[in-house]
Amino acid sequence: MAADAPHPAFEGYATEAVPQAAVGSPGKDGVLELTFERTAEGTTLVHDYATVPFHISGTLGHDPHPDADTVFIQSPTGGVAQGDRHDVAITVGDEAIAHVSTQSSTKVQSMTCNYAAANTTLSVGAGGHLDYVPEPTILHADSRYLQELTVDLAPGATAVVSDVVVPGRLARGERFEFERYLSRVRGTGPDGLLFEDATHLTPEDGDPTAPGVLGEFTVYGTAFVLAPDCDETELSDALHEVVTDGEARAGATALPNGAGVAVRALGDRAETVQATLHAAWDHSRQELLDVPAPSGRKY
């Protein structure tokens, strides 16, 4: 396998030269590092490092939890382009509480060669909590996108990690015209692997609207509520009741190894799916932190 292809499905793409700017050239390899620590004043962002296309908002203090800190990831570019490779590392220290999101949707642009990839590593220290809830990912026609996310939990740590995928610019009638989308999520704890989850869509090879895939729906979203010390059956039942009350077609199920709960939601609009996942996030936060989830405010 080519060194630049972390999955066999992208091996052929990796050999294709990018005429505008080569893979690895300035502006193509974006790096973001955020580290939160618990201090006497609550949670504080103690380290941040960002290269193009990443920029951060600075910390915001409107989280319902008095000890939490909030950062929104911004981008001055028009979206993710062919040949882009992004690496994000977010560390939450012991007893710290952080909320990280993006200020707007991630637009994966149309491609004629190579592919784009994002690798995200989340680490939560003992007794800490992280909410990683980015805005939706929009897959433009002919895009090829690989995203990998790993979350590692120390003893007593919890996290809520969500993702919403929009298969095109729906307002202009573009649906499922992207070439390939692969998302892999991996959770680990003190004793090793907790769970793995993957979504792999290639509309040319298999109809995403077929029964058993997305069916009649267009937008797909997942929220992982990771709480190894909680009763996952009780939490799963509660979240299932919460999400089945919304517009989206949704449900909740316990993850293996007592990792927590996965919530899945399908809908025709991103807003519908986001609202359902936010309801799950809100309930989970009240269970885990005794406070509601933040609103959608991005400033």
SERO-4910 file (N, C-alpha, C, O; in steps of 0.05 Angstrom, whole numbers):
BEGIN
 pado doro    nc1    nc2    nc3   cac1   cac2   cac3    cc1    cc2    cc3    oc1    oc2    oc3
  Met    A     17    -24      0      0      0      0     18     25      0     38     26     13
  Ala    A     10     45    -15     25     70    -15     25     82     12      5     81     27
  Ala    A     48     95     19     51    106     46     30    128     52     23    132     75
  Asp    A     20    141     31      1    163     34    -28    153     35    -46    169     37
  Ala    A    -32    127     33    -59    116     32    -65    100     56    -56     77     58
  Pro    A    -78    111     76    -83     96    101   -105     74     98   -110     59    117
  His    A   -117     72     75   -137     52     70   -135     42     41   -130     58     23
  Pro    A   -138     16     36   -135      6      9   -153     19    -12   -145     22    -35
  Ala    A   -176     28     -4   -195     40    -23   -184     67    -34   -193     76    -54
  Phe    A   -164     78    -20   -153    104    -28   -125    101    -41   -113    121    -47
  Glu    A   -116     77    -43    -89     72    -53    -85     83    -82    -65     96    -88
  Gly    A   -105     78    -99   -103     88   -127   -103    118   -128    -89    130   -144
  Tyr    A   -120    130   -112   -121    160   -112    -94    172   -103    -86    193   -114
  Ala    A    -81    159    -84    -56    170    -73    -34    173    -94    -16    189    -90
  Thr    A    -35    158   -115    -14    160   -136    -19    183   -155     -1    188   -172
  Glu    A    -42    196   -153    -48    217   -173    -37    244   -163    -42    252   -141
  Ala    A    -21    256   -181     -9    282   -174    -31    304   -174    -50    303   -189
  Val    A    -27    323   -156    -45    346   -154    -32    369   -169    -12    379   -159
  Pro    A    -43    378   -191    -30    399   -207    -28    427   -193     -9    441   -197
  Gln    A    -48    433   -177    -48    460   -165    -26    463   -144    -11    482   -145
  Ala    A    -25    445   -125     -5    445   -103     -3    416    -94    -22    403    -87
  Ala    A     22    407    -93     27    379    -86     19    373    -57     19    390    -40
  Val    A     12    347    -52      7    338    -25     32    344     -8     54    338    -16
  Gly    A     28    356     15     50    363     33     61    391     29     78    399     45
  Ser    A     52    405      9     62    432      4     48    451     23     28    445     35
  Pro    A     60    476     27     47    495     46     18    499     40     10    504     17
  Gly    A      2    499     61    -27    502     58    -43    477     53    -67    477     55
  Lys    A    -29    455     47    -43    429     42    -43    412     67    -62    396     71
  Asp    A    -23    414     84    -22    398    109    -30    415    133    -12    428    145
  Gly    A    -55    416    139    -64    432    162    -61    417    188    -67    393    190
  Val    A    -51    431    208    -47    419    235    -60    437    256    -58    461    255
  Leu    A    -75    423    274    -88    437    296    -83    422    322    -88    398    323
  Glu    A    -73    435    342    -68    423    368    -82    441    390    -77    465    391
  Leu    A    -98    428    406   -111    442    429   -107    425    454   -111    401    454
  Thr    A    -99    438    476    -96    425    501   -110    441    523   -105    464    527
  Phe    A   -129    427    537   -144    440    559   -135    427    585   -131    403    587
  Glu    A   -132    444    606   -125    434    632   -143    447    653   -153    469    650
  Arg    A   -147    432    675   -162    443    698   -144    461    714   -122    453    722
  Thr    A   -154    485    719   -139    505    735   -157    514    758   -180    505    761
  Ala    A   -147    533    774   -163    544    796   -187    559    786   -207    561    800
  Glu    A   -186    569    761   -208    584    750   -227    566    734   -247    576    723
  Gly    A   -222    540    733   -238    522    717   -221    511    695   -197    507    698
  Thr    A   -233    504    673   -218    493    650   -206    516    634   -219    536    628
  Thr    A   -181    512    626   -166    533    611   -152    521    587   -141    499    589
  Leu    A   -154    534    564   -138    526    541   -109    534    545   -103    558    544
  Val    A    -92    515    550    -64    521    557    -45    519    534    -22    528    535
  His    A    -54    507    512    -37    504    488    -54    504    463    -74    489    462
  Asp    A    -46    520    443    -59    518    417    -39    524    396    -22    542    398
  Tyr    A    -41    509    374    -23    512    351    -40    506    326    -53    485    325
  Ala    A    -39    524    307    -56    520    283    -40    530    258    -28    551    259
  Thr    A    -42    514    237    -32    522    211    -55    522    191    -76    510    197
  Val    A    -51    536    169    -72    538    149    -81    510    141    -65    492    136
  Pro    A   -108    504    140   -130    524    140   -143    528    167   -166    539    168
  Phe    A   -130    521    189   -143    523    215   -138    550    228   -116    562    225
  His    A   -158    559    242   -156    583    259   -176    578    282   -197    565    278
  Ile    A   -170    588    306   -189    583    328   -201    610    338   -188    631    335
  Ser    A   -224    608    349   -239    631    357   -228    645    382   -236    667    388
  Gly    A   -210    631    396   -205    639    423   -226    626    441   -246    616    431
  Thr    A   -222    627    467   -241    613    484   -265    630    489   -264    654    491
  Leu    A   -288    616    492   -314    629    497   -325    618    523   -321    595    530
  Gly    A   -339    635    537   -348    628    564   -378    625    568   -388    631    589
  His    A   -392    616    547   -421    614    549   -431    585    552   -455    580    547
  Asp    A   -414    567    560   -423    539    565   -440    539    591   -433    553    610
  Pro    A   -461    524    592   -477    522    617   -461    512    641   -469    518    664
  His    A   -440    497    636   -424    488    659   -404    510    666   -389    519    649
  Pro    A   -403    518    691   -386    540    699   -356    535    697   -340    553    695
  Asp    A   -348    509    696   -320    503    695   -311    494    667   -288    487    663
  Ala    A   -329    496    647   -322    487    620   -310    509    603   -314    533    609
  Asp    A   -295    501    583   -284    521    563   -293    512    536   -296    488    530
  Thr    A   -297    532    518   -307    527    491   -288    539    470   -279    561    473
  Val    A   -283    524    449   -267    533    426   -282    525    400   -291    503    398
  Phe    A   -284    545    382   -294    539    355   -272    540    335   -256    559    334
  Ile    A   -270    519    319   -250    518    298   -260    532    273   -282    527    264
  Gln    A   -244    550    263   -251    566    239   -233    560    216   -211    549    220
  Ser    A   -242    566    192   -225    563    168   -229    586    149   -252    593    143
  Pro    A   -207    599    140   -210    622    121   -211    613     92   -213    630     74
  Thr    A   -211    586     87   -212    576     60   -240    569     51   -259    570     67
  Gly    A   -243    562     26   -269    555     16   -278    527     21   -300    519     14
  Gly    A   -260    511     33   -267    484     39   -243    465     37   -221    475     35
  Val    A   -248    439     37   -227    419     35   -223    412      6   -242    405     -8
  Ala    A   -198    413     -3   -192    409    -32   -177    383    -36   -166    372    -17
  Gln    A   -175    375    -61   -160    351    -67   -131    354    -58   -118    375    -62
  Gly    A   -120    333    -46    -92    334    -36    -90    344     -8    -68    343      3
  Asp    A   -111    354      4   -109    364     31   -107    341     51   -119    320     48
  Arg    A    -90    345     71    -86    326     93    -87    342    119    -69    358    124
  His    A   -107    337    135   -110    352    160   -107    334    185   -117    312    185
  Asp    A    -93    344    204    -88    330    229    -97    347    253    -87    369    256
  Val    A   -115    336    269   -126    351    292   -120    334    317   -127    310    317
  Ala    A   -109    346    337   -104    332    363   -115    350    385   -107    373    389
  Ile    A   -134    339    400   -147    353    423   -143    337    448   -150    313    449
  Thr    A   -131    350    468   -125    336    493   -139    351    516   -137    375    519
  Val    A   -154    336    532   -168    347    555   -156    334    579   -157    309    582
  Gly    A   -145    350    597   -132    339    621   -151    329    642   -175    331    639
  Asp    A   -139    318    663   -155    307    685   -174    328    696   -167    351    702
  Glu    A   -199    320    700   -220    336    711   -228    361    695   -244    378    704
  Ala    A   -216    365    672   -223    388    655   -248    381    638   -255    358    633
  Ile    A   -262    403    629   -286    400    613   -284    419    589   -282    443    593
  Ala    A   -286    408    565   -282    424    541   -304    418    521   -313    395    519
  His    A   -311    438    506   -330    436    483   -316    447    459   -308    471    458
  Val    A   -313    431    438   -300    439    413   -319    434    390   -330    412    388
  Ser    A   -322    454    373   -339    451    349   -326    467    327   -305    479    330
  Thr    A   -339    467    303   -330    483    281   -351    506    278   -374    503    285
  Gln    A   -341    528    267   -359    551    265   -379    548    241   -400    560    241
  Ser    A   -372    532    222   -389    527    199   -385    499    188   -367    485    197
  Ser    A   -400    492    168   -398    465    157   -371    461    143   -359    481    133
  Thr    A   -362    436    142   -338    429    127   -346    422     98   -360    402     95
  Lys    A   -338    438     79   -346    433     51   -323    419     37   -302    430     33
  Val    A   -328    394     28   -308    378     14   -313    383    -16   -333    373    -27
  Gln    A   -294    397    -28   -298    407    -55   -296    384    -76   -285    362    -70
  Ser    A   -306    390   -100   -304    371   -122   -274    365   -129   -257    383   -126
  Met    A   -268    341   -138   -241    333   -143   -238    319   -170   -257    306   -180
  Thr    A   -215    323   -182   -208    309   -207   -185    290   -203   -180    273   -221
  Cys    A   -171    292   -181   -149    274   -175   -143    273   -145   -152    290   -130
  Asn    A   -128    252   -137   -121    248   -109   -146    247    -91   -167    239   -100
  Tyr    A   -143    255    -66   -165    254    -47   -159    273    -24   -137    285    -23
  Ala    A   -177    277     -6   -173    293     18   -177    275     43   -193    256     42
  Ala    A   -162    281     64   -164    265     88   -161    282    113   -147    302    113
  Ala    A   -175    273    134   -173    286    160   -169    265    181   -184    245    182
  Asn    A   -149    269    199   -144    250    220   -147    266    247   -133    286    251
  Thr    A   -165    257    264   -171    271    289   -165    252    313   -175    229    313
  Thr    A   -150    261    332   -143    246    356   -153    261    380   -145    284    385
  Leu    A   -170    249    396   -182    261    420   -172    245    444   -175    220    444
  Ser    A   -162    259    464   -153    245    488   -165    259    512   -164    284    515
  Val    A   -178    244    530   -191    255    554   -180    242    579   -180    218    582
  Gly    A   -169    260    596   -157    250    621   -177    241    642   -201    244    638
  Ala    A   -166    230    664   -183    219    685   -203    239    696   -195    261    704
  Gly    A   -228    232    695   -249    249    705   -256    273    687   -272    289    694
  Gly    A   -243    274    664   -248    296    646   -272    290    627   -282    268    626
  His    A   -280    311    612   -302    308    593   -297    325    569   -288    348    571
  Leu    A   -303    314    545   -300    329    520   -326    326    504   -336    304    500
  Asp    A   -336    348    494   -357    349    474   -344    357    448   -336    380    445
  Tyr    A   -343    339    429   -332    345    402   -355    343    382   -362    321    373
  Val    A   -367    366    376   -392    366    361   -389    386    337   -400    408    339
  Pro    A   -375    378    316   -372    396    293   -397    399    277   -416    383    279
  Glu    A   -398    421    261   -420    425    242   -418    404    220   -398    390    218
  Pro    A   -439    401    203   -439    379    183   -417    380    163   -405    401    158
  Thr    A   -411    356    152   -393    353    129   -409    351    104   -427    334    102
  Ile    A   -404    369     84   -419    369     59   -401    358     37   -380    369     31
  Leu    A   -409    336     25   -394    323      4   -403    333    -24   -424    325    -33
  His    A   -386    349    -37   -393    359    -63   -389    337    -84   -377    317    -79
  Ala    A   -400    342   -108   -398    322   -129   -369    315   -135   -352    333   -136
  Asp    A   -364    289   -140   -338    279   -147   -317    281   -125   -293    278   -130
  Ser    A   -325    287   -100   -306    288    -78   -298    260    -68   -314    241    -71
  Arg    A   -275    259    -57   -264    234    -46   -253    241    -18   -234    257    -16
  Tyr    A   -265    231      3   -258    240     29   -256    218     49   -273    200     51
  Leu    A   -233    218     64   -228    198     85   -225    213    111   -207    230    113
  Gln    A   -241    206    131   -237    218    157   -235    196    178   -251    177    179
  Glu    A   -215    198    195   -210    179    216   -209    193    243   -196    214    245
  Leu    A   -222    182    262   -223    194    289   -218    173    310   -230    152    309
  Thr    A   -200    179    328   -195    162    351   -199    177    377   -189    200    379
  Val    A   -214    166    395   -218    178    421   -208    159    443   -216    136    444
  Asp    A   -190    169    460   -179    153    481   -188    164    508   -185    188    514
  Leu    A   -200    147    525   -211    155    551   -195    143    574   -190    119    575
  Ala    A   -186    160    592   -173    151    617   -195    143    636   -219    147    630
  Pro    A   -189    130    658   -209    122    678   -227    145    686   -217    167    694
  Gly    A   -253    141    686   -272    162    694   -277    183    674   -293    202    679
  Ala    A   -264    182    651   -268    202    630   -294    196    614   -302    173    612
  Thr    A   -306    217    603   -329    215    586   -326    233    562   -310    252    562
  Ala    A   -342    228    541   -341    244    517   -366    241    501   -379    220    502
  Val    A   -373    262    486   -395    261    466   -382    269    440   -372    291    438
  Val    A   -384    252    420   -371    257    394   -393    253    372   -405    232    371
  Ser    A   -397    273    356   -418    270    336   -408    278    308   -388    291    305
  Asp    A   -423    269    288   -416    275    260   -442    273    243   -458    255    246
  Val    A   -446    293    226   -468    294    208   -457    296    179   -441    313    174
  Val    A   -467    279    161   -458    279    134   -480    286    115   -502    274    116
  Val    A   -475    306     98   -494    315     78   -483    308     51   -462    318     43
  Pro    A   -497    291     35   -485    280     11   -489    298    -14   -497    289    -35
  Gly    A   -481    323    -11   -483    342    -34   -495    368    -26   -504    373     -4
  Arg    A   -495    386    -46   -508    413    -42   -538    409    -48   -547    413    -71
  Leu    A   -553    402    -28   -580    393    -31   -598    415    -44   -616    408    -59
  Ala    A   -593    440    -37   -610    462    -48   -608    464    -78   -627    475    -90
  Arg    A   -587    455    -90   -584    456   -119   -590    429   -132   -584    425   -156
  Gly    A   -600    411   -117   -608    385   -128   -586    364   -129   -589    343   -141
  Glu    A   -563    370   -117   -540    352   -118   -542    332    -95   -541    340    -72
  Arg    A   -545    307   -102   -548    286    -82   -532    261    -90   -535    251   -112
  Phe    A   -515    251    -72   -500    227    -76   -484    227   -102   -483    206   -116
  Glu    A   -472    249   -108   -455    251   -132   -426    251   -125   -408    252   -142
  Phe    A   -419    248    -99   -391    245    -91   -381    218   -100   -397    200   -105
  Glu    A   -354    215   -101   -343    190   -110   -339    169    -88   -346    146    -90
  Arg    A   -328    179    -65   -323    160    -43   -322    175    -17   -310    196    -15
  Tyr    A   -334    163      4   -333    174     31   -328    151     50   -344    132     51
  Leu    A   -307    154     66   -301    133     86   -296    147    113   -279    165    115
  Ser    A   -311    139    133   -307    150    160   -302    127    179   -318    107    179
  Arg    A   -281    129    195   -275    108    214   -271    121    242   -256    140    245
  Val    A   -285    109    261   -284    119    289   -274     96    307   -284     74    304
  Arg    A   -256    103    324   -244     82    342   -243     93    370   -233    115    375
  Gly    A   -253     78    389   -252     85    417   -235     67    433   -237     42    430
  Thr    A   -218     78    450   -200     61    467   -202     71    496   -209     94    502
  Gly    A   -195     53    515   -195     59    543   -171     47    556   -153     38    542
  Pro    A   -169     47    583   -146     36    597   -140      7    590   -116     -1    592
  Asp    A   -160     -8    583   -155    -36    576   -154    -42    547   -154    -65    538
  Gly    A   -152    -21    530   -149    -25    502   -174    -17    486   -188      2    493
  Leu    A   -179    -31    464   -201    -24    446   -228    -27    459   -234    -47    471
  Leu    A   -245     -6    456   -272     -7    465   -291    -13    441   -309    -30    444
  Phe    A   -288      1    419   -305     -3    396   -293      9    371   -275     25    373
  Glu    A   -302      0    348   -295     11    322   -321     14    306   -339     -3    308
  Asp    A   -322     35    290   -346     40    274   -337     51    247   -319     68    246
  Ala    A   -349     43    226   -342     53    199   -366     57    182   -386     43    183
  Thr    A   -365     78    165   -384     84    145   -369     87    119   -352    105    116
  His    A   -376     71     99   -362     72     73   -383     73     51   -398     54     46
  Leu    A   -385     96     37   -404    100     16   -391    105    -11   -374    123    -12
  Thr    A   -398     90    -31   -388     95    -58   -413     93    -77   -419     71    -86
  Pro    A   -426    115    -82   -452    115    -97   -450    101   -124   -470     89   -133
  Glu    A   -427    102   -137   -425     89   -163   -426     59   -161   -435     45   -180
  Asp    A   -416     48   -139   -415     19   -135   -439      8   -120   -446    -16   -124
  Gly    A   -452     24   -104   -475     15    -89   -494     38    -82   -485     58    -73
  Asp    A   -519     35    -87   -539     56    -84   -542     62    -54   -553     45    -39
  Pro    A   -534     86    -45   -538     93    -16   -567     94     -8   -573     93     16
  Thr    A   -585     98    -27   -614     99    -20   -627     72    -19   -652     71    -17
  Ala    A   -612     51    -22   -623     24    -21   -633     18      7   -622     28     26
  Pro    A   -652      0      9   -661     -9     36   -637    -21     51   -621    -35     40
  Gly    A   -636    -14     77   -614    -24     93   -590     -6     93   -571    -10    109
  Val    A   -590     15     75   -568     35     76   -581     60     86   -584     63    111
  Leu    A   -587     80     69   -601    104     78   -630    103     71   -646    119     81
  Gly    A   -638     86     53   -666     84     45   -676    109     33   -663    121     16
  Glu    A   -699    119     43   -712    142     32   -699    168     41   -707    190     33
  Phe    A   -679    166     59   -668    190     71   -643    200     58   -631    185     42
  Thr    A   -634    224     64   -611    236     51   -588    241     70   -565    235     64
  Val    A   -594    253     93   -574    261    112   -571    241    134   -590    229    144
  Tyr    A   -546    236    142   -539    215    161   -523    227    184   -504    241    179
  Gly    A   -530    220    208   -515    230    231   -511    210    253   -528    192    256
  Thr    A   -489    212    267   -483    194    290   -473    210    313   -458    229    310
  Ala    A   -481    203    337   -469    213    361   -461    190    379   -476    172    385
  Phe    A   -436    191    388   -426    170    406   -424    183    434   -410    203    438
  Val    A   -439    171    452   -438    180    480   -421    160    495   -430    138    501
  Leu    A   -397    168    501   -377    150    512   -375    154    542   -365    175    552
  Ala    A   -384    134    557   -385    136    586   -382    108    598   -402     96    606
  Pro    A   -357     97    598   -354     69    606   -363     63    635   -368     39    641
  Asp    A   -365     83    652   -373     77    680   -403     79    684   -413     74    706
  Cys    A   -418     85    663   -447     87    665   -460     60    658   -448     43    646
  Asp    A   -485     57    665   -501     34    657   -510     39    628   -529     54    623
  Glu    A   -496     26    609   -502     32    581   -530     23    572   -541     36    554
  Thr    A   -541      3    585   -568     -6    577   -589     15    586   -607     22    570
  Glu    A   -586     26    610   -604     46    619   -601     72    603   -621     85    596
  Leu    A   -576     80    597   -571    104    581   -582    100    553   -593    119    541
  Ser    A   -578     77    541   -587     71    514   -618     73    513   -628     85    494
  Asp    A   -631     61    532   -661     62    532   -671     91    535   -690     99    521
  Ala    A   -657    107    552   -666    135    555   -661    151    530   -678    167    522
  Leu    A   -638    147    517   -632    162    493   -650    154    470   -658    170    454
  His    A   -656    128    469   -674    119    448   -702    133    450   -713    141    430
  Glu    A   -711    135    475   -737    149    479   -735    178    471   -754    189    460
  Val    A   -712    191    477   -709    219    470   -709    223    440   -723    241    430
  Val    A   -693    207    425   -689    213    396   -713    203    379   -716    213    357
  Thr    A   -728    184    388   -751    175    372   -774    194    373   -794    190    360
  Asp    A   -771    215    389   -793    235    392   -789    258    372   -807    276    371
  Gly    A   -768    258    356   -763    280    338   -771    274    309   -783    254    303
  Glu    A   -765    293    291   -772    290    263   -756    269    249   -765    255    231
  Ala    A   -730    267    256   -713    247    243   -720    219    250   -732    214    271
  Arg    A   -713    200    233   -715    172    239   -690    165    255   -668    165    244
  Ala    A   -693    157    280   -670    154    297   -673    132    317   -695    123    323
  Gly    A   -651    124    328   -651    103    349   -624    103    364   -605    116    355
  Ala    A   -623     89    386   -599     87    402   -593     58    409   -612     43    413
  Thr    A   -568     52    411   -561     24    418   -535     25    435   -518     43    431
  Ala    A   -532      6    453   -508      4    469   -484     -4    453   -486    -21    435
  Leu    A   -461      8    458   -436      1    445   -424    -23    460   -431    -29    483
  Pro    A   -406    -38    446   -394    -61    459   -375    -53    481   -366    -30    483
  Asn    A   -368    -72    498   -349    -69    519   -356    -47    539   -339    -35    552
  Gly    A   -382    -42    542   -391    -22    561   -382      7    555   -380     23    573
  Ala    A   -376     12    529   -364     38    522   -384     61    524   -376     84    529
  Gly    A   -409     55    521   -429     76    521   -452     70    501   -461     48    499
  Val    A   -460     91    486   -483     88    469   -478    102    442   -465    123    441
  Ala    A   -488     90    421   -487    103    394   -516    111    387   -534     95    389
  Val    A   -519    135    378   -544    145    368   -542    150    338   -524    164    329
  Arg    A   -560    139    323   -560    143    294   -586    159    286   -607    155    298
  Ala    A   -583    177    266   -606    192    257   -605    196    227   -584    201    216
  Leu    A   -628    194    214   -631    198    186   -653    219    181   -673    220    196
  Gly    A   -649    235    161   -668    256    155   -664    266    127   -646    258    112
  Asp    A   -681    285    119   -679    297     92   -665    324     93   -657    335     72
  Arg    A   -660    335    117   -646    360    120   -626    358    143   -630    344    162
  Ala    A   -604    372    140   -583    372    161   -595    382    187   -588    371    208
  Glu    A   -612    402    186   -622    414    210   -639    394    226   -639    394    251
  Thr    A   -653    377    212   -670    357    225   -653    337    240   -658    330    263
  Val    A   -632    327    227   -614    308    240   -599    321    263   -596    309    284
  Gln    A   -589    346    259   -575    359    280   -592    364    304   -583    360    327
  Ala    A   -618    370    300   -636    375    323   -639    349    339   -640    350    364
  Thr    A   -641    326    325   -644    301    340   -619    294    355   -621    285    378
  Leu    A   -596    297    343   -571    291    357   -566    311    380   -554    304    400
  His    A   -575    336    376   -572    355    398   -589    347    422   -581    350    445
  Ala    A   -613    336    417   -630    326    439   -616    304    454   -617    302    478
  Ala    A   -602    286    439   -587    264    452   -564    275    468   -559    266    490
  Trp    A   -550    295    456   -527    307    470   -537    321    495   -524    319    516
  Asp    A   -559    335    494   -570    350    517   -576    330    539   -569    335    562
  His    A   -590    308    533   -597    289    554   -571    276    566   -569    273    590
  Ser    A   -552    270    548   -528    257    558   -512    276    576   -502    267    597
  Arg    A   -511    301    569   -497    321    586   -510    323    613   -496    326    634
  Gln    A   -536    323    614   -549    325    640   -544    300    657   -542    302    681
  Glu    A   -542    277    643   -535    253    658   -506    253    668   -501    244    690
  Leu    A   -488    262    651   -459    260    657   -449    284    673   -432    280    691
  Leu    A   -459    308    667   -448    332    680   -469    348    696   -462    367    709
  Asp    A   -494    339    695   -515    353    709   -520    381    699   -530    398    714
  Val    A   -514    386    673   -520    411    660   -529    405    631   -521    384    621
  Pro    A   -545    422    618   -553    417    591   -530    422    571   -509    433    578
  Ala    A   -535    414    546   -516    420    525   -517    449    518   -538    462    521
  Pro    A   -495    460    508   -495    488    498   -515    492    475   -522    472    461
  Ser    A   -524    516    471   -541    522    448   -524    522    423   -500    517    424
  Gly    A   -537    528    400   -522    530    375   -507    555    370   -496    559    348
  Arg    A   -505    572    390   -492    598    387   -462    593    380   -449    577    393
  Lys    A   -452    608    360   -425    605    350   -408    630    354   -389    634    338
  Tyr    A   -414    646    373   -398    671    378   -397    677    408   -385    696    416
***
